[in-house]
């Protein structure tokens, strides 16, 4: 047990997470690791209220708080989902010693200057750089919009980009 799924989804908690992923893994904890949300009391309360099931505890934490609790084993006796809004959040957790062997990538909305990686994942230059760094650190990057969809390994896309860059 512990963290059953580590997912990047800029929507954080939404219906698909509750109906699909929570049921798939029989989750009893949702950990939102997002510095901005954790420091905004209004956004934090909206996220916490998004889960109507009183059996599921929702924690909205800073990266520092998340890494501290994970490293101290606070979630080992639970079935948890770790949600982050960006690959940068995942990189910050890794830099603090958290191990994330696989990152499930669900949704990153389009903004100006983004590159479309999948149907629902658009990456800015910063996101692309962060994904490349995650790949270099050995994290498997999988796109999977919903639990019943097949997982698509995105790691190869970043490996080929790294090879191109290294020859310049």
C-alpha positions as CSV (number, residue, x, y, z in Angstrom):
1,X,0.0,0.0,0.0
2,X,1.0,3.6,0.1
3,X,0.9,5.8,-3.0
4,X,-1.0,3.8,-5.6
5,X,-0.9,6.4,-8.3
6,X,1.1,9.6,-8.8
7,X,-0.7,11.7,-11.4
8,X,-0.1,15.1,-13.1
9,X,-3.4,16.7,-14.0
10,X,-3.7,20.5,-13.9
11,X,-7.4,20.1,-12.9
12,X,-6.2,18.3,-9.8
13,X,-9.4,16.8,-8.3
14,X,-12.4,16.4,-10.7
15,X,-15.0,13.9,-11.5
16,X,-12.8,11.5,-13.5
17,X,-10.4,11.3,-10.5
18,X,-13.2,10.6,-8.1
19,X,-15.2,8.2,-10.2
20,X,-12.4,6.5,-12.1
21,X,-9.1,6.5,-10.3
22,X,-10.4,6.5,-6.7
23,X,-12.6,3.5,-7.4
24,X,-10.0,1.7,-9.5
25,X,-7.4,1.7,-6.6
26,X,-9.9,1.8,-3.7
27,X,-8.3,5.1,-2.5
28,X,-8.8,6.4,1.1
29,X,-6.4,9.4,0.8
30,X,-6.0,12.0,-1.9
31,X,-2.9,14.1,-1.6
32,X,-2.7,17.2,-3.7
33,X,0.8,18.5,-3.8
34,X,0.6,22.0,-5.1
35,X,2.4,25.0,-3.5
36,X,0.0,27.5,-5.0
37,X,-3.2,25.7,-4.0
38,X,-1.9,24.9,-0.5
39,X,-1.2,28.6,0.1
40,X,-4.5,29.8,-1.2
41,X,-7.2,29.1,1.5
42,X,-10.1,29.5,-0.9
43,X,-8.7,27.2,-3.6
44,X,-7.7,24.7,-0.8
45,X,-11.2,24.6,0.5
46,X,-12.7,24.1,-3.0
47,X,-10.4,21.2,-3.6
48,X,-11.2,19.6,-0.2
49,X,-15.0,20.1,-0.9
50,X,-14.7,18.4,-4.3
51,X,-14.8,15.0,-2.6
52,X,-18.1,14.3,-1.1
53,X,-17.1,10.8,0.2
54,X,-16.4,11.2,3.9
55,X,-14.4,8.0,3.8
56,X,-11.7,9.7,1.7
57,X,-9.4,12.2,3.3
58,X,-8.2,15.0,1.1
59,X,-4.9,16.7,1.9
60,X,-3.8,19.9,0.1
61,X,-0.1,20.3,0.9
62,X,3.0,22.2,-0.2
63,X,5.8,20.3,-1.8
64,X,7.7,20.5,1.4
65,X,4.8,19.1,3.5
66,X,4.2,16.4,1.0
67,X,7.8,15.2,0.8
68,X,8.1,15.3,4.6
69,X,5.0,13.2,5.1
70,X,5.9,10.7,2.3
71,X,9.5,10.3,3.6
72,X,8.2,9.8,7.1
73,X,5.9,7.0,5.9
74,X,2.6,8.8,6.8
75,X,0.8,7.1,3.8
76,X,2.2,3.6,4.1
77,X,-0.9,2.3,5.7
78,X,-3.3,4.0,3.3
79,X,-4.2,3.7,-0.4
80,X,-3.4,7.1,-1.7
81,X,-3.4,9.1,-5.0
82,X,-0.8,11.8,-5.3
83,X,-2.0,14.6,-7.6
84,X,0.2,17.4,-8.9
85,X,-0.7,20.1,-11.4
86,X,2.6,20.1,-13.3
87,X,5.8,18.2,-13.9
88,X,7.6,20.9,-12.0
89,X,5.8,19.8,-8.8
90,X,7.0,16.3,-9.4
91,X,10.6,17.5,-9.9
92,X,10.5,19.4,-6.6
93,X,9.3,16.2,-4.8
94,X,12.1,14.2,-6.4
95,X,14.7,16.9,-5.4
96,X,13.6,16.3,-1.8
97,X,14.1,12.6,-1.9
98,X,10.7,11.3,-2.8
99,X,10.8,8.3,-5.2
100,X,8.3,8.4,-8.1
101,X,9.1,5.5,-10.5
102,X,6.0,6.2,-12.7
103,X,4.1,9.4,-13.3
104,X,0.7,9.1,-14.8
105,X,0.0,12.2,-17.0
106,X,-3.7,13.0,-17.5
107,X,-4.3,16.6,-18.6
108,X,-2.3,19.8,-19.0
109,X,-4.4,22.5,-20.7
110,X,-3.3,24.5,-23.8
111,X,-1.7,27.9,-23.3
112,X,0.0,30.1,-25.8
113,X,3.3,28.6,-27.1
114,X,2.5,25.0,-26.0
115,X,3.3,21.9,-27.9
116,X,0.6,19.3,-28.1
117,X,2.0,15.9,-26.8
118,X,-1.3,14.0,-26.7
119,X,-5.0,14.7,-27.1
120,X,-5.1,16.4,-23.7
121,X,-1.5,17.2,-22.8
122,X,0.0,20.5,-24.0
123,X,3.5,21.4,-22.8
124,X,5.1,24.8,-22.5
125,X,8.9,25.0,-22.9
126,X,9.1,24.8,-19.1
127,X,6.9,21.7,-19.0
128,X,9.0,20.1,-21.8
129,X,12.2,20.8,-19.9
130,X,10.7,19.4,-16.7
131,X,9.5,16.2,-18.5
132,X,13.0,15.8,-20.0
133,X,14.5,16.1,-16.5
134,X,12.1,13.6,-15.1
135,X,13.0,11.2,-17.9
136,X,16.7,11.7,-17.2
137,X,16.1,10.9,-13.5
138,X,14.5,7.5,-14.5
139,X,10.8,8.4,-14.1
140,X,8.6,6.5,-16.5
141,X,6.1,9.0,-18.0
142,X,2.7,7.5,-19.0
143,X,-0.2,9.2,-20.6
144,X,-3.5,7.7,-19.5
145,X,-6.6,10.0,-19.6
146,X,-8.9,7.5,-17.8
147,X,-8.4,4.2,-15.9
148,X,-9.9,2.1,-18.7
149,X,-7.7,3.7,-21.4
150,X,-4.4,2.0,-22.2
151,X,-1.3,3.6,-20.7
152,X,0.9,5.1,-23.4
153,X,4.6,5.4,-22.6
154,X,5.8,9.0,-23.3
155,X,9.3,8.4,-22.1
156,X,10.6,7.6,-25.6
157,X,9.5,11.0,-26.8
158,X,11.8,12.7,-24.3
159,X,14.6,10.2,-24.8
160,X,14.7,11.1,-28.5
161,X,14.6,14.8,-27.8
162,X,17.5,14.3,-25.3
163,X,19.6,12.5,-28.0
164,X,19.0,15.3,-30.5
165,X,20.0,17.9,-28.0
166,X,23.1,16.1,-26.9
167,X,24.4,16.1,-30.5
168,X,24.3,19.8,-30.9
